Amino acid sequence: MKNKPKNFGNFFVRVGAGFLAFWLLSMGAFSLLLGQQRAELMAADIKDSADWYTGDYARYMLDSKEHEENDPAELRRMLKEQSYQRNASDALMIETAITDQSGNILQSDRWWLTLTDDADTQYLVDMSDQPQNVLEAIYVGSGVADLEALPHDIRFEAWVDSDEAYLKSVTVRPYEEVNGKLKLTDEVNTVECAYDADKMSNLPLKTLTISRISYPGTPGTNERPTAKQEAADMTSPKRKEMRAWVENPSEAGSAAPVVRPWLVRQYQRTMKYCDYVDGGYVMMSFAAEGCPLKACLPILVPAGVLSLILAILCAIILSCALLRVWRKQERIERVRRETTAALAHELKTPLSVLSATAELLGDNLAPEKQAHYLGVIQQQAQRMDGSVRQMLELSRLETGAKALRRTAFSLAELAQERLQATLPTDSTIRTEFAAQGKFEVNADRALLARALDALLENAVQHTPEDGCITVHLADGVLSVMNTGDAIPADALPRLWEAYYQADPSRSAKGDGLGLSIAKTVFDLHGFTCGAENTEIGPKFWFRFADK
């Protein structure tokens, strides 16, 4: 069955699929190993943060002797102002809370925004129920989103009650630089906040500005998330779930540590005695969750992209190599088929003649006819014997079974000798010989004579009557040129193949093995050879020495 033609795309799809599968498996294994390592580091960091929060921090915050004020209400206010534990990185989420034994929240990360009025009265703002667009406006107006941007004027409309404020709207106006001075633009962005209108109906409405704001990110650096990223983090369902856990303690001393390659989680609570909260106990809750793979992205993304590019390059290189091998095999298969066909044709003709002649000899023929038919049989047998001998000779040369017997001799003398021997005595073809010296070579004389005979026999077969064959030696090149028809351009590269003939109609003149034998001899000696068309006619040459 004939094979379907293949191209680069066929090989690249197959090879690329294999490389892609290998890349996915390798990157998956690498990600899990790296994630496991980062998970262990995150778990250790979370444990240290939890120990500090329920240890040194608790002793400081819950001991009234550490503070100047002994008023429980003032101390509760101070606790709220200490809210929001900054994350160690954007891949780690932390929530903390302190509640008294009645369930009142003394500290929580929901109070990360503090506002002030014209009288410098400060109000804590509960930001737990505000949507993402409100947080984005606050972060943009406060300059958290872009430290290099021009400042903004941010105003809050809020209802106030005691020391707490409830947002109604946020208005942000950017500044622009005019003649070296900052000036407010006409661009105004007002965002409505979430609130309970019935609950706020009896509260006064004020215009407030920012007094203090906390935000996630790495403390002490400029590597902060964008306003959109930060607002998404602060309003994420996971953070709300953690905040609900820390603000609603169920039992003291509970803990829920979880460490996995793709997730680090640690929830714990500790009961502490507080001597200024009605002489009772408080519950300190700590919850943290990390995403190791997210923390590994700065390593995984470049490594993945680079390895994918290398995999694609390897797939391209291997596909090209496989395509070359396939084309070479196709050429070999084509040559095999053509060789088989040529060999069958070469042997079929004499065999047919032998068979027909043998049948005629079976008849009662005159002695002179019998002698004629016997001569035909002998001629065809000699032709078959010559073809078989040439095939065996080519096989021995190609397999290296015949070793070279190098001797020093004059190539010019050998070429002149073979030219005289090859030309038939009754031929009308003229010959010319030109050599600029003797050109001593160290080669196998018999093999080189056989190669020269092949070139000259080919020239004789394709030179018309009264034509001319020219042998020329110069600059380390021996060339055999004859007058006659030019060789088709598409046939020039294949002239040296076994059984190939540029003009099949002339197959009776030769068996198609001579040039193949010549090329094999040249290759054994390390000589290069070629064929080309000239203005006079075809030219065959081989280079036996450098200039």
VEXDREN-2710 file (C-alpha; in Angstrom, 1 decimal):
% VEXDREN-2710
k/r/px/py/pz
1/MET/0.0/0.0/0.0
2/LYS/1.3/3.4/-0.9
3/ASN/2.3/5.6/2.0
4/LYS/0.5/9.0/2.3
5/PRO/2.8/12.0/1.7
6/LYS/4.0/13.6/4.9
7/ASN/5.1/17.1/5.7
8/PHE/6.5/19.0/8.6
9/GLY/3.1/19.6/10.1
10/ASN/2.4/15.9/10.4
11/PHE/5.6/15.2/12.3
12/PHE/5.3/18.4/14.5
13/VAL/1.8/17.5/15.6
14/ARG/2.8/14.1/16.8
15/VAL/6.2/15.0/18.3
16/GLY/4.7/18.2/19.8
17/ALA/1.9/16.3/21.5
18/GLY/4.6/14.0/23.1
19/PHE/6.7/17.0/24.2
20/LEU/3.6/18.8/25.5
21/ALA/2.5/15.8/27.6
22/PHE/6.1/15.5/29.0
23/TRP/6.1/19.3/29.7
24/LEU/2.8/19.1/31.5
25/LEU/3.9/16.2/33.6
26/SER/7.3/17.8/34.4
27/MET/5.8/21.2/35.2
28/GLY/3.1/19.5/37.3
29/ALA/5.7/17.6/39.3
30/PHE/7.9/20.7/39.6
31/SER/4.9/22.8/40.8
32/LEU/3.9/20.2/43.4
33/LEU/7.5/19.9/44.8
34/LEU/8.0/23.7/44.8
35/GLY/4.5/24.2/46.3
36/GLN/5.2/21.7/49.0
37/GLN/8.4/23.4/49.9
38/ARG/6.7/26.8/50.0
39/ALA/3.8/25.3/51.9
40/GLU/6.2/24.2/54.7
41/LEU/7.7/27.7/54.8
42/MET/4.3/29.3/54.9
43/ALA/3.1/27.0/57.7
44/ALA/6.2/27.9/59.8
45/ASP/5.5/31.6/59.1
46/ILE/1.9/31.3/60.1
47/LYS/2.8/29.4/63.3
48/ASP/5.3/32.2/64.2
49/SER/2.6/34.9/63.6
50/ALA/0.1/33.0/65.6
51/ASP/2.5/32.5/68.5
52/TRP/3.4/36.2/68.4
53/TYR/-0.3/37.3/68.3
54/THR/-1.5/35.1/71.1
55/GLY/1.8/35.6/73.1
56/ASP/3.7/38.8/73.2
57/TYR/1.0/40.8/71.5
58/ALA/-1.7/39.5/73.8
59/ARG/0.4/40.3/76.9
60/TYR/0.9/43.8/75.7
61/MET/-2.7/44.5/74.6
62/LEU/-4.5/42.8/77.5
63/ASP/-2.5/44.1/80.3
64/SER/-3.8/47.5/81.6
65/LYS/-0.5/48.2/83.3
66/GLU/1.1/48.6/79.9
67/HIS/-1.2/51.6/79.1
68/GLU/-1.6/55.0/80.5
69/GLU/-5.4/54.9/80.6
70/ASN/-7.3/52.6/82.9
71/ASP/-10.7/53.4/81.5
72/PRO/-12.1/50.2/80.0
73/ALA/-14.0/52.1/77.3
74/GLU/-10.8/53.9/76.2
75/LEU/-8.9/50.6/76.2
76/ARG/-11.6/49.0/74.1
77/ARG/-11.2/51.9/71.6
78/MET/-7.5/51.4/71.6
79/LEU/-8.0/47.7/70.8
80/LYS/-10.1/48.6/67.8
81/GLU/-7.4/51.0/66.5
82/GLN/-4.9/48.2/66.6
83/SER/-6.9/46.2/64.0
84/TYR/-5.8/44.6/60.8
85/GLN/-2.7/42.5/60.8
86/ARG/-0.9/43.1/57.6
87/ASN/-0.3/40.1/55.4
88/ALA/3.3/38.9/54.8
89/SER/2.6/38.6/51.1
90/ASP/-0.3/38.7/48.6
91/ALA/-0.4/34.9/48.7
92/LEU/-1.1/34.9/52.5
93/MET/-4.3/35.9/54.1
94/ILE/-4.6/36.7/57.8
95/GLU/-7.6/37.6/60.0
96/THR/-7.6/38.3/63.8
97/ALA/-10.1/39.2/66.4
98/ILE/-10.5/39.7/70.1
99/THR/-14.0/39.2/71.8
100/ASP/-15.1/39.3/75.4
101/GLN/-17.0/36.6/77.1
102/SER/-20.3/38.2/76.1
103/GLY/-19.4/38.0/72.4
104/ASN/-18.7/41.7/72.0
105/ILE/-16.0/42.4/69.4
106/LEU/-13.1/44.2/71.0
107/GLN/-10.8/44.0/68.0
108/SER/-11.3/43.0/64.4
109/ASP/-9.7/43.5/61.0
110/ARG/-13.0/45.1/59.8
111/TRP/-12.0/48.4/61.3
112/TRP/-9.1/49.3/59.0
113/LEU/-10.4/52.8/58.1
114/THR/-10.4/55.8/60.5
115/LEU/-12.0/59.1/59.5
116/THR/-11.9/62.6/61.0
117/ASP/-14.0/65.7/60.9
118/ASP/-13.1/69.4/61.0
119/ALA/-12.9/69.2/64.8
120/ASP/-10.3/66.4/64.6
121/THR/-12.8/63.9/66.1
122/GLN/-11.9/60.4/64.9
123/TYR/-14.5/57.8/63.8
124/LEU/-13.9/54.1/63.2
125/VAL/-15.6/52.8/60.1
126/ASP/-16.9/49.2/59.8
127/MET/-15.8/48.1/56.3
128/SER/-17.0/44.5/56.4
129/ASP/-20.1/44.9/54.2
130/GLN/-18.8/47.4/51.6
131/PRO/-18.7/46.3/48.0
132/GLN/-15.5/46.1/45.9
133/ASN/-16.1/49.3/43.9
134/VAL/-16.2/51.3/47.2
135/LEU/-12.9/49.9/48.3
136/GLU/-11.3/50.6/44.9
137/ALA/-12.4/54.2/45.1
138/ILE/-10.9/54.5/48.6
139/TYR/-7.6/52.9/47.7
140/VAL/-7.3/55.1/44.6
141/GLY/-8.1/58.3/46.5
142/SER/-5.7/57.4/49.3
143/GLY/-2.9/56.8/46.9
144/VAL/-2.5/53.1/47.8
145/ALA/-3.0/52.0/44.2
146/ASP/-0.1/54.0/42.7
147/LEU/2.5/55.7/44.8
148/GLU/3.9/57.6/41.9
149/ALA/0.6/59.1/40.8
150/LEU/-0.5/62.7/41.6
151/PRO/-2.5/63.0/44.9
152/HIS/-6.3/62.9/45.0
153/ASP/-8.8/64.7/47.1
154/ILE/-11.1/62.1/48.8
155/ARG/-14.2/63.0/50.8
156/PHE/-16.6/60.9/52.7
157/GLU/-20.2/61.5/53.5
158/ALA/-21.0/59.5/56.6
159/TRP/-23.5/59.2/59.4
160/VAL/-21.7/59.4/62.8
161/ASP/-22.7/57.8/66.1
162/SER/-20.4/58.2/69.1
163/ASP/-17.0/57.0/67.8
164/GLU/-18.2/55.2/64.8
165/ALA/-19.1/56.3/61.3
166/TYR/-21.3/54.7/58.6
167/LEU/-20.4/55.5/55.0
168/LYS/-23.0/57.0/52.6
169/SER/-20.7/57.9/49.6
170/VAL/-17.1/58.4/48.6
171/THR/-16.1/61.3/46.3
172/VAL/-12.7/61.3/44.6
173/ARG/-11.2/64.2/42.6
174/PRO/-7.7/64.0/41.2
175/TYR/-5.2/66.8/41.1
176/GLU/-3.3/68.0/38.1
177/GLU/0.0/70.0/37.9
178/VAL/-0.4/73.5/36.4
179/ASN/2.7/75.7/36.2
180/GLY/4.4/73.7/38.9
181/LYS/1.3/73.8/41.2
182/LEU/-1.3/71.2/42.1
183/LYS/-4.8/72.1/41.1
184/LEU/-8.0/70.0/41.5
185/THR/-9.5/68.9/38.2
186/ASP/-13.2/69.0/37.2
187/GLU/-13.3/65.1/37.1
188/VAL/-15.4/63.9/40.0
189/ASN/-16.0/60.2/40.9
190/THR/-18.7/59.6/43.4
191/VAL/-19.4/56.0/44.6
192/GLU/-22.4/55.2/46.7
193/CYS/-21.8/52.9/49.6
194/ALA/-23.8/50.1/51.2
195/TYR/-25.9/51.2/54.2
196/ASP/-29.2/50.6/56.0
197/ALA/-31.3/53.8/55.4
198/ASP/-33.7/53.0/58.3
199/LYS/-31.0/52.6/60.8
200/MET/-29.3/55.9/59.7
201/SER/-32.5/58.0/59.7
202/ASN/-31.8/59.6/63.1
203/LEU/-28.1/60.0/62.8
204/PRO/-26.3/63.3/61.7
205/LEU/-24.6/63.3/58.3
206/LYS/-21.1/64.7/58.1
207/THR/-18.3/65.2/55.5
208/LEU/-15.1/63.4/56.7
209/THR/-11.6/62.9/55.6
210/ILE/-9.1/60.1/56.1
211/SER/-7.2/59.9/59.4
212/ARG/-5.7/56.4/59.1
213/ILE/-5.9/53.5/56.6
214/SER/-4.4/50.1/56.8
215/TYR/-4.0/47.8/53.8
216/PRO/-2.7/44.3/52.9
217/GLY/0.7/43.8/51.3
218/THR/4.3/43.6/52.3
219/PRO/5.0/46.2/55.0
220/GLY/8.0/48.6/54.5
221/THR/8.2/48.1/50.7
222/ASN/6.6/49.6/47.6
223/GLU/5.5/46.2/46.3
224/ARG/1.8/46.8/46.9
225/PRO/-1.1/45.3/44.9
226/THR/-3.2/47.5/42.7
227/ALA/-6.5/49.0/43.9
228/LYS/-8.5/46.4/42.0
229/GLN/-6.4/43.5/43.4
230/GLU/-6.5/44.8/46.9
231/ALA/-10.3/45.5/46.8
232/ALA/-10.9/42.0/45.4
233/ASP/-8.8/40.5/48.3
234/MET/-10.6/42.5/51.0
235/THR/-14.1/41.5/49.7
236/SER/-13.3/37.9/48.8
237/PRO/-15.6/35.2/50.1
238/LYS/-12.7/33.4/51.7
239/ARG/-11.7/36.5/53.7
240/LYS/-15.3/37.0/54.9
241/GLU/-15.5/33.3/55.9
242/MET/-12.3/33.7/57.9
243/ARG/-13.5/36.9/59.5
244/ALA/-16.7/35.3/60.5
245/TRP/-14.7/32.5/62.2
246/VAL/-12.5/34.7/64.2
247/GLU/-15.3/37.0/65.3
248/ASN/-17.6/34.2/66.5
249/PRO/-15.6/32.0/68.9
250/SER/-17.2/28.8/70.0
251/GLU/-14.7/27.3/72.3
252/ALA/-11.3/28.1/73.9
253/GLY/-8.1/26.5/72.9
254/SER/-9.4/25.2/69.5
255/ALA/-7.1/24.8/66.5
256/ALA/-7.5/23.6/63.0
257/PRO/-4.2/23.4/61.2
258/VAL/-4.1/22.1/57.6
259/VAL/-1.0/21.9/55.5
260/ARG/-1.2/20.7/51.9
261/PRO/0.9/21.2/48.8
262/TRP/-1.7/23.6/47.3
263/LEU/-3.1/25.1/50.5
264/VAL/-1.9/26.2/53.9
265/ARG/-4.5/26.9/56.6
266/GLN/-4.3/27.4/60.3
267/TYR/-7.1/28.4/62.6
268/GLN/-6.6/28.7/66.4
269/ARG/-8.1/30.3/69.4
270/THR/-6.7/31.1/72.8
271/MET/-8.5/32.3/76.0
272/LYS/-6.8/35.1/77.9
273/TYR/-7.6/36.8/81.2
274/CYS/-8.1/40.6/80.8
275/ASP/-8.1/42.5/84.1
276/TYR/-9.9/45.5/82.7
277/VAL/-12.8/44.0/80.8
278/ASP/-15.2/43.5/83.7
279/GLY/-12.8/41.2/85.3
280/GLY/-13.5/38.4/82.9
281/TYR/-12.0/36.5/80.0
282/VAL/-11.5/37.3/76.4
283/MET/-11.1/35.1/73.3
284/MET/-8.2/35.8/70.9
285/SER/-8.8/34.2/67.5
286/PHE/-6.2/33.9/64.8
287/ALA/-6.9/32.6/61.2
288/ALA/-4.5/32.4/58.3
289/GLU/-4.5/30.8/54.9
290/GLY/-1.8/30.8/52.3
291/CYS/-1.6/29.8/48.6
292/PRO/1.8/28.3/48.0
293/LEU/1.3/28.0/44.2
294/LYS/0.4/31.7/44.0
295/ALA/3.6/32.5/45.9
296/CYS/5.5/30.3/43.5
297/LEU/4.2/32.1/40.4
298/PRO/7.3/34.4/40.1
299/ILE/9.3/31.2/39.7
300/LEU/6.8/29.0/37.9
301/VAL/5.8/31.4/35.2
302/PRO/9.3/32.1/33.8
303/ALA/10.4/28.5/34.3
304/GLY/7.2/27.3/32.5
305/VAL/7.5/29.7/29.6
306/LEU/11.3/29.0/29.1
307/SER/10.8/25.2/29.3
308/LEU/7.8/25.4/27.0
309/ILE/9.9/27.4/24.4
310/LEU/12.7/24.8/24.8
311/ALA/10.2/22.0/24.3
312/ILE/8.8/23.6/21.2
313/LEU/12.3/24.1/19.8
314/CYS/13.2/20.5/20.5
315/ALA/9.9/19.4/18.9
316/ILE/10.8/21.5/15.8
317/ILE/14.3/20.1/15.6
318/LEU/13.2/16.5/16.1
319/SER/10.3/17.0/13.6
320/CYS/12.8/18.3/11.0
321/ALA/15.1/15.4/11.6
322/LEU/12.3/12.9/11.3
323/LEU/11.1/14.5/8.1
324/ARG/14.6/14.3/6.7
325/VAL/14.8/10.6/7.7
326/TRP/11.4/9.9/6.2
327/ARG/12.3/11.6/2.9
328/LYS/15.6/9.7/2.8
329/GLN/13.7/6.5/3.3
330/GLU/11.2/7.5/0.6
331/ARG/14.1/8.1/-1.8
332/ILE/15.7/4.8/-0.9
333/GLU/12.3/3.1/-1.4
334/ARG/11.9/4.9/-4.8
335/VAL/15.3/3.9/-5.9
336/ARG/14.7/0.3/-4.8
337/ARG/11.5/0.2/-6.9
338/GLU/13.1/1.8/-9.9
339/THR/16.2/-0.5/-9.5
340/THR/13.9/-3.6/-9.4
341/ALA/12.0/-2.4/-12.4
342/ALA/15.2/-1.6/-14.3
343/LEU/16.8/-4.9/-13.4
344/ALA/13.7/-6.8/-14.4
345/HIS/13.6/-4.9/-17.7
346/GLU/17.4/-5.4/-18.2
347/LEU/17.1/-9.2/-17.8
348/LYS/13.7/-9.6/-19.4
349/THR/14.9/-8.7/-22.9
350/PRO/17.8/-11.2/-23.2
351/LEU/15.7/-13.9/-21.5
352/SER/12.9/-13.3/-24.0
353/VAL/15.4/-13.6/-26.9
354/LEU/16.9/-16.7/-25.4
355/SER/13.5/-18.3/-24.9
356/ALA/12.3/-17.6/-28.4
357/THR/15.6/-18.6/-30.0
358/ALA/15.7/-21.9/-28.0
359/GLU/12.2/-22.7/-29.3
360/LEU/13.3/-22.1/-32.9
361/LEU/16.3/-24.4/-32.4
362/GLY/13.9/-27.1/-31.5
363/ASP/12.6/-27.0/-35.1
364/ASN/14.4/-28.8/-38.0
365/LEU/16.4/-25.8/-39.3
366/ALA/19.2/-25.5/-41.8
367/PRO/22.7/-25.6/-40.4
368/GLU/23.3/-21.9/-41.3
369/LYS/20.2/-20.8/-39.4
370/GLN/21.1/-22.9/-36.4
371/ALA/24.5/-21.3/-36.3
372/HIS/22.9/-17.8/-36.5
373/TYR/20.5/-18.6/-33.6
374/LEU/23.4/-20.1/-31.5
375/GLY/25.2/-16.8/-32.0
376/VAL/22.2/-14.9/-30.8
377/ILE/22.0/-17.1/-27.7
378/GLN/25.7/-16.5/-27.0
379/GLN/25.3/-12.8/-27.5
380/GLN/22.4/-12.5/-25.1
381/ALA/24.0/-14.7/-22.6
382/GLN/27.1/-12.5/-22.7
383/ARG/24.9/-9.4/-22.2
384/MET/23.2/-11.0/-19.1
385/ASP/26.6/-12.0/-17.8
386/GLY/27.9/-8.5/-18.2
387/SER/24.9/-7.0/-16.3
388/VAL/25.3/-9.5/-13.5
389/ARG/29.0/-8.8/-13.3
390/GLN/28.4/-5.1/-13.1
391/MET/25.8/-5.6/-10.4
392/LEU/28.2/-7.7/-8.3
393/GLU/31.0/-5.2/-8.9
394/LEU/28.8/-2.3/-7.7
395/SER/27.7/-4.3/-4.7
396/ARG/31.3/-5.1/-3.7
397/LEU/32.3/-1.5/-4.1
398/GLU/29.4/-0.1/-2.0
399/THR/29.9/-2.6/0.8
400/GLY/33.7/-2.0/0.9
401/ALA/34.4/-5.6/0.2
402/LYS/37.0/-4.5/-2.4
403/ALA/40.0/-2.8/-0.7
404/LEU/41.9/0.0/-2.4
405/ARG/45.3/-0.8/-3.6
406/ARG/46.9/2.6/-3.9
407/THR/49.9/3.3/-6.1
408/ALA/51.4/6.4/-7.5
409/PHE/50.8/6.9/-11.2
410/SER/50.2/9.5/-13.9
411/LEU/46.5/10.3/-14.2
412/ALA/47.1/12.0/-17.6
413/GLU/48.7/8.8/-19.0
414/LEU/45.8/6.6/-17.7
415/ALA/43.2/9.0/-19.1
416/GLN/44.8/9.0/-22.6
417/GLU/45.2/5.2/-22.5
418/ARG/41.5/4.7/-21.6
419/LEU/40.3/7.2/-24.2
420/GLN/42.1/5.2/-26.9
421/ALA/40.8/1.9/-25.6
422/THR/37.2/2.9/-25.2
423/LEU/36.6/4.3/-28.7
424/PRO/35.6/1.7/-31.2
425/THR/37.9/1.3/-34.2
426/ASP/35.2/1.9/-36.8
427/SER/33.8/4.9/-35.0
428/THR/33.6/8.3/-36.8
429/ILE/33.7/10.1/-33.4
430/ARG/36.7/12.5/-33.0
431/THR/38.6/12.8/-29.7
432/GLU/40.7/15.6/-28.1
433/PHE/42.9/15.3/-25.1
434/ALA/44.5/18.2/-23.2
435/ALA/46.5/18.0/-20.0
436/GLN/48.7/20.6/-18.3
437/GLY/51.1/18.1/-16.8
438/LYS/51.2/14.4/-15.8
439/PHE/49.2/14.9/-12.6
440/GLU/50.6/12.2/-10.3
441/VAL/48.0/10.7/-8.1
442/ASN/48.1/8.0/-5.3
443/ALA/45.0/5.8/-6.0
444/ASP/43.9/2.4/-7.1
445/ARG/44.8/2.4/-10.8
446/ALA/42.5/-0.5/-11.7
447/LEU/39.4/1.0/-10.0
448/LEU/40.1/4.5/-11.4
449/ALA/40.5/3.0/-14.9
450/ARG/37.1/1.4/-14.4
451/ALA/35.6/4.7/-13.4
452/LEU/37.2/6.5/-16.4
453/ASP/35.8/3.7/-18.7
454/ALA/32.3/4.4/-17.4
455/LEU/32.6/8.1/-18.1
456/LEU/34.0/7.5/-21.6
457/GLU/31.5/4.7/-22.4
458/ASN/28.7/7.0/-21.4
459/ALA/30.2/9.8/-23.6
460/VAL/30.5/7.4/-26.6
461/GLN/26.9/6.2/-26.2
462/HIS/25.5/9.7/-26.3
463/THR/27.8/11.3/-29.0
464/PRO/26.4/11.5/-32.5
465/GLU/28.3/10.4/-35.6
466/ASP/31.1/12.8/-36.5
467/GLY/30.8/14.2/-32.9
468/CYS/33.7/14.9/-30.6
469/ILE/34.8/13.7/-27.1
470/THR/37.2/15.9/-25.1
471/VAL/39.2/14.8/-22.0
472/HIS/40.7/17.7/-20.2
473/LEU/42.9/17.8/-17.0
474/ALA/43.6/21.1/-15.3
475/ASP/43.5/22.6/-11.7
476/GLY/43.0/19.2/-10.1
477/VAL/39.9/18.3/-12.2
478/LEU/39.5/15.7/-14.9
479/SER/36.5/16.3/-17.2
480/VAL/35.0/14.3/-20.0
481/MET/32.8/16.4/-22.4
482/ASN/31.0/15.3/-25.5
483/THR/29.0/17.0/-28.2
484/GLY/25.3/16.1/-28.2
485/ASP/21.9/16.9/-26.7
486/ALA/21.9/18.6/-23.3
487/ILE/20.8/16.6/-20.2
488/PRO/17.4/17.7/-18.8
489/ALA/18.0/19.9/-15.7
490/ASP/15.7/17.7/-13.5
491/ALA/17.8/14.6/-14.4
492/LEU/21.2/16.0/-13.6
493/PRO/21.1/15.2/-9.8
494/ARG/20.0/11.6/-10.5
495/LEU/22.5/10.6/-13.2
496/TRP/24.7/8.9/-10.6
497/GLU/21.9/6.6/-9.3
498/ALA/21.9/2.9/-10.3
499/TYR/19.8/2.0/-13.3
500/TYR/18.7/5.6/-13.8
501/GLN/18.7/6.8/-17.4
502/ALA/17.8/10.4/-18.4
503/ASP/16.5/9.1/-21.8
504/PRO/14.8/5.7/-21.3
505/SER/14.6/5.3/-25.1
506/ARG/18.4/4.7/-25.1
507/SER/18.3/1.9/-22.6
508/ALA/19.6/-0.5/-25.2
509/LYS/22.9/1.3/-25.2
510/GLY/23.7/0.5/-21.5
511/ASP/22.4/-1.0/-18.3
512/GLY/22.5/2.2/-16.2
513/LEU/25.2/1.0/-13.8
514/GLY/28.3/2.6/-15.3
515/LEU/28.0/6.1/-13.7
516/SER/26.9/4.6/-10.4
517/ILE/30.0/2.5/-10.3
518/ALA/32.1/5.5/-11.2
519/LYS/30.7/7.6/-8.4
520/THR/31.3/4.8/-5.9
521/VAL/34.9/4.6/-7.0
522/PHE/35.3/8.4/-6.6
523/ASP/33.6/8.3/-3.2
524/LEU/36.0/5.5/-2.1
525/HIS/39.0/7.7/-3.1
526/GLY/37.4/10.9/-1.5
527/PHE/37.0/12.6/-4.8
528/THR/34.0/14.8/-5.6
529/CYS/32.2/14.5/-8.9
530/GLY/29.4/16.2/-10.9
531/ALA/27.7/16.7/-14.2
532/GLU/26.6/19.8/-16.0
533/ASN/25.5/21.1/-19.4
534/THR/27.8/23.3/-21.5
535/GLU/27.4/25.2/-24.8
536/ILE/29.1/22.2/-26.6
537/GLY/27.3/19.4/-24.7
538/PRO/27.2/17.4/-21.5
539/LYS/30.2/17.4/-19.2
540/PHE/31.1/14.9/-16.5
541/TRP/34.0/15.7/-14.1
542/PHE/35.7/14.6/-10.9
543/ARG/38.1/16.6/-8.7
544/PHE/41.1/14.5/-7.6
545/ALA/43.2/17.2/-6.0
546/ASP/42.9/20.8/-4.6
547/LYS/44.1/23.6/-6.7
END
